[in-house]
Structure formats: C-alpha cells, structure tokens
C-alpha cells in the first residue's frame, strides 16, 4: 500500500464507527435493544468477509467501513443492554465489562497478529473476526429483550417475565419493577404467551415518546445529561490514552530486550488485567469518584512522562506510561460507557449514548490525526504531554463540577434531584 492508501484503509474504520454510533441509539430506542444488537452482528460478519476476500483497496475499504459501522453501533447498544439487565447493585461492575471485553478483543487480535503476520496469513486474522460475529449472532437468539425497554413500551407482563427469568425463579423482583416509572400494569401485546427471545415488533406505543438526538440537545430536561456524557467521552480521548499506549511500546523497547510486537501484546494484557481488577470499583466508591481518581492519575502520569522524556530518564518514562494505563483502567476506561443509561430515562438513553459515542469516535480521530503534528510543532522531547496534563486538569474540573454521582440512585430524576416529567 502507498501511504495514502494505508491512511484511507485505517481512517475509514473510524468513519464507520462514527456513523454506526449515530444510527444505533435511535434504532435501539424504537425497535428494541435486541434487534439493534442482532443488526450490528450483520456488519461484524459482512465487514470481515469483505476484508478477508479483498483483492484490491476499494473492497478492503468497504469491508473496513462496514466493520466500523458494526463497532460503532455495538459500543452504543451493548452498554445500554448490559445496564438494563444487570442487578441494580452491580451495574457498575457489569458495565465495566464493555471495556474489559474491548480489551479482550484487542489482546486477541494483537496475539493473532504476532503469530500470523506472515505472508498472506493476515487474512486468517480477519476471518476469525467474521467467525466471531457469526457466533455472536447465533448467541443473540438465546437472550431476551431488555425488560426495561419492554416496560417502557407497555409490555409490563412480558417485562416482568423476562426480569424474573434473568434474576432467577426464587428472586423477589418487586423492588426493581417499582423503579420502572409508570410501568405497573400490562399494555397492548403484553400477554405472557409472547416469546421471551423474540424481539418485539415495536408496534406498541411507548409510555413516553422516544427522544430524538436533536430534542435531547435542545430540551433543557435532557441537555445536562448530554453535556455530561459527551464531556466524559471527550475526556476519555483528549487526555491522551491512545498516544500513551502507542508511545509506551517504544519506551519499554528501549530498556527491555524484546520486540515491539511482543511489547504491544504485553501492554494490552496489562491493560486487560488492571481493567478487570478495577471492575468492582464503580459500585464500591462511585462512578464520579472513579472518574476523578482516574483523570488525576493520568494527569500526574503525563507530567512524569514529560519529565522522563525531556531528561532522557527511560525508567521513569516507562513507569509513568504504565501508571497512565493503570489510571485509565480505574475510571475513564470503563465508566463513560455506564453513564448514559444512568443519567437519562429509557426514552432518551439511545440518543444520549449515540451523542456520547459519536463524540468519542470523533475525538479518537482528532487525537490520532493531530497528535504527531502537535508533537512535532512543540519540538518533541515529551513537551506534548504537558498539553495532556493541562487537558486532564481542565476536564477533571469539568467532571468535578458538572458530572453527578449515579451510584445508588434509582433513576435519572433522583440523580439530578428533580421531579419526573413523565408523571406530569
């Protein structure tokens, strides 16, 4: 590939992710979380098939675009679904698995790349992605629709049946059912004979009209949540995590006798282990506290990294890079994916998550494109990490002053301390 062709193949995936993030929220709100999840797996199959069989750059680019759409949509719908089926006391723990499984995927692909990046064997790596998508689609025919979405769409009896099945026969679900605003009583089509595994048609009108992305921004009832979600998603990228992960490979390679490819796998494994170890923290100390601890650690690590690179202290630089990855795993890695479903009601969670992930994909693109240029403009030698340290301070201030705690809150109205509009 020429540099321009490589740039196209690389960046078009991000474009697909951006488009998928924008489309997924409205689809999940109108037609159901399960329908949206199944639809994303179609892109997970078609994209890798195109990439695996590609004989030229245009076909490879189309495959990358389709795979990106699937990734962007899945990262919107997946956290919503997880939040709505997880036990209320453990939503933070289960929500963290969005980031955990993202890290699992990264580690798996890098491990395959380490062993199969020889000749034409790279096609096997892409084929594995298509096989994974096929297995996911098959598995999704054995899971039920979100009970929260069912209750919101006047399918009260079916929602209770699904929740009871998820929690177990002997579990008391009345307290959890009580958190579904105005959800007592069955609506049209809510008979118990409906299949728990079939995605509803969406023909039953929801209790509250689905909130569009435009309305979510202009309506003062939802706007604070959109600002909070978008701000946290931007903070996740603008504090420099991707630049740190990429740079840590070269830093560690300078002091450890091994290859860059193997170090990439090791760093991804470390990120996975730390993220998994920190998964219980959001439920124990709170989402907001995790975010503040995380961004504080990332800002401090950026300062240490800037000093280490400037004064050519390789050990300090390597330690700072690893501390940065560890700090990211505490909060800014997993928590942003949890917030949208806790800051708004079910009628607006699709719009909120789409806004947040669209901002995340756009921020990822901006950092990837402009980090090398900014680094060169500042003369290198680690000066760019002073910029990331300043961003950590500014965005940490935003989180401290604007993002509310959601741990232990029954619904979005309790989070924001307001009366429910849905009862008016």
C-alpha positions as CSV (number, residue, x, y, z in Angstrom):
1,X,0.0,0.0,0.0
2,X,1.0,3.6,-0.6
3,X,0.9,5.9,2.5
4,X,-2.4,7.5,1.2
5,X,-4.0,4.1,0.7
6,X,-2.9,3.0,4.1
7,X,-4.4,6.2,5.6
8,X,-7.7,5.5,3.8
9,X,-8.0,1.9,5.0
10,X,-7.1,3.0,8.6
11,X,-9.3,6.1,8.9
12,X,-12.4,4.7,7.1
13,X,-12.9,2.4,10.1
14,X,-13.3,5.4,12.3
15,X,-15.7,7.0,9.9
16,X,-17.8,3.8,10.0
17,X,-17.7,3.8,13.8
18,X,-18.9,7.4,13.9
19,X,-21.8,6.6,11.5
20,X,-22.7,3.5,13.5
21,X,-22.8,5.4,16.8
22,X,-25.1,8.0,15.3
23,X,-27.6,5.4,13.9
24,X,-27.6,2.8,16.7
25,X,-29.2,4.9,19.5
26,X,-32.4,5.8,17.6
27,X,-32.8,2.2,16.3
28,X,-32.3,0.7,19.8
29,X,-34.9,3.1,21.2
30,X,-37.6,2.5,18.6
31,X,-37.1,-1.2,17.7
32,X,-35.5,-2.6,20.9
33,X,-32.0,-3.4,22.2
34,X,-32.1,-7.0,21.0
35,X,-33.0,-6.0,17.4
36,X,-30.2,-3.4,17.3
37,X,-27.7,-5.9,18.8
38,X,-28.6,-8.5,16.2
39,X,-28.3,-5.9,13.4
40,X,-24.8,-4.9,14.5
41,X,-23.6,-8.5,14.1
42,X,-24.6,-8.5,10.5
43,X,-22.0,-5.7,10.0
44,X,-19.5,-7.8,12.1
45,X,-19.9,-10.6,9.5
46,X,-20.1,-8.7,6.3
47,X,-17.2,-6.4,7.1
48,X,-14.6,-9.1,7.8
49,X,-15.9,-11.2,4.9
50,X,-15.1,-8.2,2.6
51,X,-11.7,-7.7,4.2
52,X,-10.7,-11.4,4.1
53,X,-11.6,-11.8,0.4
54,X,-10.4,-8.3,-0.6
55,X,-8.4,-8.3,-3.8
56,X,-8.0,-4.5,-4.0
57,X,-8.0,-1.4,-1.9
58,X,-11.7,-0.3,-2.6
59,X,-13.1,-3.7,-1.4
60,X,-10.8,-3.7,1.6
61,X,-12.0,-0.1,2.4
62,X,-15.7,-1.1,2.1
63,X,-15.1,-4.0,4.4
64,X,-13.4,-1.7,6.9
65,X,-16.3,0.7,6.7
66,X,-18.9,-2.0,7.4
67,X,-16.8,-3.4,10.3
68,X,-16.5,0.2,11.7
69,X,-20.3,0.7,11.5
70,X,-20.8,-2.5,13.5
71,X,-18.2,-1.5,16.1
72,X,-19.7,2.0,16.5
73,X,-23.2,0.6,16.8
74,X,-22.3,-2.2,19.2
75,X,-20.5,0.2,21.6
76,X,-23.7,2.2,21.8
77,X,-26.2,-0.6,22.3
78,X,-24.1,-3.0,24.3
79,X,-23.7,-0.8,27.4
80,X,-27.4,0.1,27.3
81,X,-28.4,-3.5,27.3
82,X,-26.0,-4.5,30.0
83,X,-27.1,-1.7,32.2
84,X,-30.8,-2.7,31.8
85,X,-30.3,-6.4,32.6
86,X,-27.6,-6.1,35.3
87,X,-28.7,-6.1,39.0
88,X,-29.0,-2.5,40.3
89,X,-26.4,-3.0,42.9
90,X,-23.8,-4.3,40.4
91,X,-24.4,-2.2,37.3
92,X,-21.0,-0.6,37.6
93,X,-19.3,-4.0,37.8
94,X,-21.2,-5.4,34.8
95,X,-20.9,-2.1,32.9
96,X,-17.1,-2.2,33.2
97,X,-17.2,-5.4,31.1
98,X,-17.7,-3.2,28.0
99,X,-14.2,-2.0,28.4
100,X,-13.0,-5.4,29.6
101,X,-14.3,-7.2,26.5
102,X,-12.9,-4.4,24.3
103,X,-9.5,-5.1,25.8
104,X,-10.0,-8.9,25.3
105,X,-10.7,-8.2,21.6
106,X,-7.6,-6.0,21.3
107,X,-5.5,-8.6,23.0
108,X,-6.8,-11.4,20.9
109,X,-6.2,-9.6,17.6
110,X,-2.7,-8.5,18.7
111,X,-1.8,-12.0,19.7
112,X,-3.1,-13.4,16.4
113,X,-1.2,-10.6,14.6
114,X,2.0,-11.5,16.5
115,X,1.9,-15.1,15.2
116,X,0.1,-14.7,11.8
117,X,1.6,-11.5,10.3
118,X,3.5,-13.5,7.7
119,X,2.7,-13.5,4.0
120,X,-1.0,-14.0,3.3
121,X,-1.8,-15.4,6.7
122,X,-3.2,-11.9,7.7
123,X,-6.4,-13.0,6.1
124,X,-6.9,-15.6,8.8
125,X,-7.0,-12.8,11.4
126,X,-9.8,-11.1,9.6
127,X,-11.6,-14.4,9.0
128,X,-11.6,-15.0,12.8
129,X,-13.4,-11.7,13.2
130,X,-16.1,-12.9,10.8
131,X,-16.5,-16.2,12.7
132,X,-16.7,-14.4,16.0
133,X,-19.5,-12.2,14.5
134,X,-21.4,-15.3,13.3
135,X,-21.2,-16.9,16.8
136,X,-22.4,-13.7,18.4
137,X,-25.4,-13.6,16.1
138,X,-26.2,-17.2,16.9
139,X,-25.9,-16.5,20.7
140,X,-28.2,-13.5,20.5
141,X,-31.1,-15.8,19.5
142,X,-30.8,-17.2,23.1
143,X,-31.0,-14.0,25.0
144,X,-34.2,-11.9,25.9
145,X,-35.1,-8.4,25.1
146,X,-34.3,-5.8,27.8
147,X,-37.1,-5.8,30.4
148,X,-36.7,-2.0,30.8
149,X,-37.4,-1.4,27.1
150,X,-40.3,-3.8,27.3
151,X,-41.8,-2.0,30.2
152,X,-41.2,1.4,28.5
153,X,-43.2,0.0,25.5
154,X,-46.2,-1.0,27.6
155,X,-45.3,-4.7,27.7
156,X,-45.5,-4.9,31.5
157,X,-46.2,-8.7,31.9
158,X,-43.6,-9.7,29.4
159,X,-41.1,-7.4,31.1
160,X,-41.7,-9.0,34.5
161,X,-41.4,-12.5,33.0
162,X,-38.1,-11.6,31.4
163,X,-36.7,-10.0,34.5
164,X,-37.8,-13.0,36.6
165,X,-36.0,-15.3,34.2
166,X,-32.8,-13.2,34.4
167,X,-32.8,-12.9,38.2
168,X,-34.0,-16.5,38.9
169,X,-37.3,-18.0,40.0
170,X,-36.9,-17.5,43.7
171,X,-35.7,-13.9,43.5
172,X,-38.0,-11.1,44.6
173,X,-38.1,-8.5,41.7
174,X,-40.8,-6.2,43.1
175,X,-38.4,-3.5,44.2
176,X,-36.7,-3.5,40.8
177,X,-40.0,-3.5,39.0
178,X,-41.0,-0.5,41.1
179,X,-38.2,1.6,39.6
180,X,-39.8,1.3,36.2
181,X,-41.7,4.7,36.1
182,X,-45.4,4.2,35.5
183,X,-44.8,0.6,34.4
184,X,-47.4,-1.1,36.5
185,X,-49.9,-2.9,34.5
186,X,-49.8,-4.6,31.1
187,X,-50.1,-2.8,27.9
188,X,-51.2,-3.9,24.4
189,X,-49.5,-7.1,23.3
190,X,-48.0,-7.8,26.8
191,X,-49.6,-11.2,27.2
192,X,-47.4,-13.9,28.8
193,X,-47.7,-16.1,25.8
194,X,-45.2,-13.8,23.9
195,X,-41.8,-15.3,23.3
196,X,-39.1,-14.0,25.7
197,X,-36.5,-14.5,23.0
198,X,-38.2,-12.8,20.1
199,X,-37.6,-9.0,19.6
200,X,-40.9,-7.2,19.9
201,X,-42.3,-5.6,16.7
202,X,-42.1,-2.2,18.3
203,X,-45.7,-1.5,17.3
204,X,-46.9,-0.8,20.9
205,X,-46.5,2.9,21.6
206,X,-44.0,3.7,24.4
207,X,-45.2,5.4,27.6
208,X,-43.0,8.4,26.6
209,X,-42.3,9.4,23.0
210,X,-38.7,8.3,22.1
211,X,-36.4,11.3,22.4
212,X,-34.5,12.2,19.2
213,X,-30.9,13.3,19.2
214,X,-31.9,16.8,18.3
215,X,-34.5,17.0,21.1
216,X,-32.1,15.6,23.6
217,X,-29.8,18.6,22.9
218,X,-32.4,21.4,22.8
219,X,-34.6,20.2,25.6
220,X,-33.3,21.5,29.0
221,X,-34.7,18.4,30.7
222,X,-32.2,16.2,28.9
223,X,-29.5,18.7,27.9
224,X,-27.4,18.5,31.2
225,X,-27.1,14.7,30.7
226,X,-26.0,15.0,27.1
227,X,-23.4,17.6,28.1
228,X,-22.1,15.3,30.9
229,X,-21.9,12.2,28.7
230,X,-20.3,14.0,25.8
231,X,-17.8,15.7,28.1
232,X,-16.7,12.5,29.8
233,X,-16.4,10.8,26.4
234,X,-14.2,13.6,25.1
235,X,-12.1,13.4,28.3
236,X,-11.5,9.7,27.7
237,X,-9.7,10.6,24.5
238,X,-8.3,14.1,24.9
239,X,-6.3,13.1,28.0
240,X,-4.1,11.1,25.6
241,X,-4.6,7.5,26.3
242,X,-4.1,6.3,22.8
243,X,-0.8,8.3,22.4
244,X,0.4,6.8,25.7
245,X,-0.4,3.3,24.7
246,X,1.4,3.7,21.4
247,X,4.4,5.5,22.9
248,X,4.8,3.1,25.8
249,X,5.8,0.4,23.3
250,X,8.8,2.5,22.1
251,X,9.6,3.5,25.7
252,X,9.7,-0.1,27.0
253,X,11.5,-1.3,24.0
254,X,14.4,1.0,24.8
255,X,15.0,-0.7,28.2
256,X,13.7,-4.2,27.6
257,X,15.4,-6.7,25.2
258,X,12.3,-7.7,23.2
259,X,10.4,-6.8,20.1
260,X,7.8,-4.0,19.7
261,X,5.2,-6.5,18.6
262,X,5.5,-8.6,21.7
263,X,5.5,-5.5,23.9
264,X,2.3,-4.4,22.3
265,X,0.7,-7.7,23.4
266,X,2.2,-7.4,26.9
267,X,0.8,-3.8,27.4
268,X,-2.6,-4.9,26.1
269,X,-2.6,-7.8,28.6
270,X,-1.6,-5.5,31.4
271,X,-4.5,-3.1,30.5
272,X,-6.9,-6.0,30.5
273,X,-5.8,-7.3,33.9
274,X,-6.0,-3.9,35.5
275,X,-9.4,-3.1,34.0
276,X,-10.7,-6.5,35.2
277,X,-9.3,-5.9,38.7
278,X,-10.8,-2.5,38.9
279,X,-14.3,-3.6,37.6
280,X,-15.9,-3.6,41.1
281,X,-14.7,-0.1,42.0
282,X,-17.6,1.9,40.4
283,X,-20.1,0.1,42.6
284,X,-18.0,0.4,45.7
285,X,-16.7,4.0,45.6
286,X,-19.0,5.5,43.0
287,X,-18.7,6.4,39.3
288,X,-17.8,10.0,39.8
289,X,-15.0,9.2,42.3
290,X,-13.6,6.6,39.9
291,X,-13.5,9.2,37.1
292,X,-11.8,11.8,39.4
293,X,-9.2,9.3,40.6
294,X,-8.6,8.2,37.1
295,X,-8.1,11.6,35.5
296,X,-5.9,12.7,38.4
297,X,-3.6,9.7,38.0
298,X,-3.5,10.3,34.2
299,X,-2.6,13.9,34.6
300,X,0.1,13.1,37.1
301,X,1.5,10.4,34.9
302,X,1.6,12.8,31.9
303,X,3.8,15.2,34.0
304,X,6.1,12.3,34.9
305,X,6.2,11.2,31.3
306,X,7.0,14.7,30.1
307,X,9.9,15.0,32.6
308,X,11.1,11.5,31.9
309,X,11.3,12.0,28.1
310,X,12.8,15.5,28.4
311,X,15.6,14.4,30.7
312,X,16.0,11.1,29.0
313,X,15.1,9.1,32.1
314,X,14.0,5.9,30.5
315,X,12.9,4.0,33.6
316,X,10.8,7.0,34.8
317,X,9.2,7.3,31.4
318,X,8.4,3.6,31.3
319,X,6.9,3.6,34.8
320,X,4.9,6.8,34.0
321,X,3.5,5.1,30.9
322,X,2.4,2.0,32.8
323,X,0.9,4.2,35.6
324,X,-1.1,6.1,33.0
325,X,-2.6,2.9,31.6
326,X,-3.4,1.7,35.2
327,X,-5.1,5.1,36.0
328,X,-7.1,4.9,32.8
329,X,-8.4,1.5,33.8
330,X,-9.7,2.8,37.2
331,X,-12.3,5.1,35.7
332,X,-12.0,6.8,32.3
333,X,-11.8,3.4,30.6
334,X,-15.0,1.7,31.8
335,X,-17.2,4.4,33.5
336,X,-18.1,6.5,30.4
337,X,-20.0,3.6,28.9
338,X,-22.1,3.3,32.1
339,X,-23.2,6.9,32.5
340,X,-25.6,7.4,29.6
341,X,-28.1,4.8,30.9
342,X,-28.0,6.3,34.4
343,X,-28.2,10.0,33.5
344,X,-31.4,9.8,31.4
345,X,-34.5,7.7,31.3
346,X,-35.0,4.8,28.9
347,X,-36.8,7.0,26.4
348,X,-33.6,9.1,25.9
349,X,-30.8,6.6,26.6
350,X,-30.4,5.8,22.9
351,X,-30.0,9.4,22.0
352,X,-27.6,10.1,24.9
353,X,-25.4,7.1,24.1
354,X,-25.3,8.0,20.4
355,X,-24.2,11.5,21.2
356,X,-21.6,10.3,23.6
357,X,-20.1,7.6,21.3
358,X,-20.2,9.9,18.3
359,X,-18.1,12.4,20.3
360,X,-15.8,9.6,21.4
361,X,-15.2,8.4,17.8
362,X,-14.6,11.9,16.6
363,X,-12.2,12.6,19.5
364,X,-10.3,9.4,18.7
365,X,-9.9,10.6,15.1
366,X,-8.7,14.0,16.1
367,X,-6.1,12.7,18.5
368,X,-4.9,10.1,16.0
369,X,-4.6,12.7,13.2
370,X,-3.1,15.6,15.1
371,X,-1.0,14.1,17.9
372,X,2.0,13.6,15.6
373,X,1.7,17.1,14.2
374,X,1.3,18.7,17.7
375,X,4.3,16.7,19.0
376,X,6.5,18.0,16.1
377,X,5.2,21.5,16.5
378,X,6.3,21.6,20.1
379,X,9.7,20.2,19.3
380,X,9.2,16.7,20.6
381,X,11.1,15.7,23.8
382,X,7.9,15.0,25.7
383,X,6.5,18.5,25.6
384,X,3.2,17.3,24.2
385,X,2.5,15.5,27.4
386,X,2.3,18.9,29.2
387,X,-0.7,19.6,27.0
388,X,-2.3,16.3,28.0
389,X,-1.6,17.2,31.7
390,X,-3.4,20.5,31.2
391,X,-6.3,18.8,29.5
392,X,-6.5,16.4,32.5
393,X,-6.8,19.4,34.8
394,X,-9.4,21.2,32.7
395,X,-11.5,18.1,32.0
396,X,-11.1,16.9,35.6
397,X,-12.6,20.3,36.7
398,X,-15.5,19.7,34.3
399,X,-16.1,16.2,35.9
400,X,-15.9,17.6,39.4
401,X,-18.3,20.5,38.8
402,X,-20.7,19.0,36.3
403,X,-21.0,15.2,36.4
404,X,-23.2,13.9,39.2
405,X,-22.8,10.7,41.1
406,X,-25.2,7.9,39.9
407,X,-24.3,5.1,42.3
408,X,-27.2,4.0,44.4
409,X,-29.7,6.2,42.5
410,X,-33.0,4.6,41.4
411,X,-33.4,6.7,38.2
412,X,-32.3,9.8,36.3
413,X,-34.7,12.1,38.2
414,X,-33.1,11.1,41.5
415,X,-29.6,11.6,40.0
416,X,-30.5,15.2,39.0
417,X,-32.7,15.9,42.0
418,X,-35.8,16.8,40.1
419,X,-39.5,15.9,39.7
420,X,-40.3,13.3,37.0
421,X,-41.7,14.9,33.8
422,X,-43.1,11.5,32.9
423,X,-45.7,11.8,35.6
424,X,-47.0,15.1,34.5
